[in-house]
Amino acid sequence: MVSTHAIPELAEGVRVSWEDNMQVFALLYPEGMLVLDRAVSELLQHCDGTQTIEEIFIEMKSTGSIPFDREIILADIDKIISTGLVRLR
C-alpha cells in the first residue's frame, strides 16, 4: 500500500472534475474518465506534487468537509497509482 509520506501528483493531462450531468467527481484523462468517491476526489484535488498524503489527510480532517476512512482512501489511491494517472514523488 502507498505510504502516507509519499508526495502524489496527477499525471500530465489528468484532472479532477465535477461531472454535473452524473452528479459525481471524476478523474478525467485523455482516454476517458474514472468516477471517484467523494473522499478520494477530495484528496486528489490536493495532489499538486507539493504535499505528502499525510499532509493532505491533516488538511482534510481540519476542514471536516466530509468523513473519510484513511485505509479505504489509501487502497483506492494505490489502485489509481497502478493505472499511471497519479505519480508519486
N, C-alpha and C positions, 0 to 999 in steps of 0.2 A: 504494500500500500504506500501511497505517496507520503512523504514526510511533510509535516506542518512547517518545517524550516525551509522548504523549497519556495522559490520565487516563481510563480506562474505568470505567463503572458499568452495572450491569444496569438495564434499563428497569423501570418500575413494574409489579409483578405477575409479574416474571420471577425464577426462582431455579434454582440448580443442585441437582440431587438425584441420589442413588444409587438406581437402579431395581433393586431386589433380584431381582424376577422375571425380568428380562432380563440382569442382571449387567453393567449399563453405567451410566455417568453420563449424565444428560440435562439439557438446558436446558428447564425447564417454563415455559409461558406460558399465558394463558387459552384460546387457541385450539388448543393441542396441545403437542407436545414435539419437541425436536431432539436426537438421540443424538450424544454427544460422544466424541472420543477422550480418553484419559486425560490427556495433556499439556494440551489445550485446557481440559478441565474443571478442572484444577489452576489454570490462570491465571484462569479465570472465577470461581473460588471466592474470589479476592482482589479482584475488581472491585467495590470499595465506594465509588469516587469519591475515594479519598484517595492512591492511589499511581499512579505512571506505569507503563506497561507495562514499561519498563526496570527499575524498582524491583522489580516482581513477578518478572521474569526472574532478577534477582540473588537474590531470596529463594528461588525455585525451585531455583536452582543450589546455593545454600548448604545447603538441606535434602537435596538429592541423592536425593529420593524416587523420581524417575523420570527417565530420559533424555529429552531433547527437542531438537527442531530448531527454532531460532528462526524461520527463514524459513517453515517449514510452519505453525507456530502463527500467525504474523502473517497469512499468507494466509487461514487458517481464520477468524481473528478479523475480518479485513476482510469476509469473506462474511457473518458473523453481524451485523456493524455495518450492513451494507446491508439487513438484514431489520428493523432497528429494535429488536432485542432487547437490544442493547448500545449505549450512548451514549458519546460522548467529551466530556470537559470541557476 
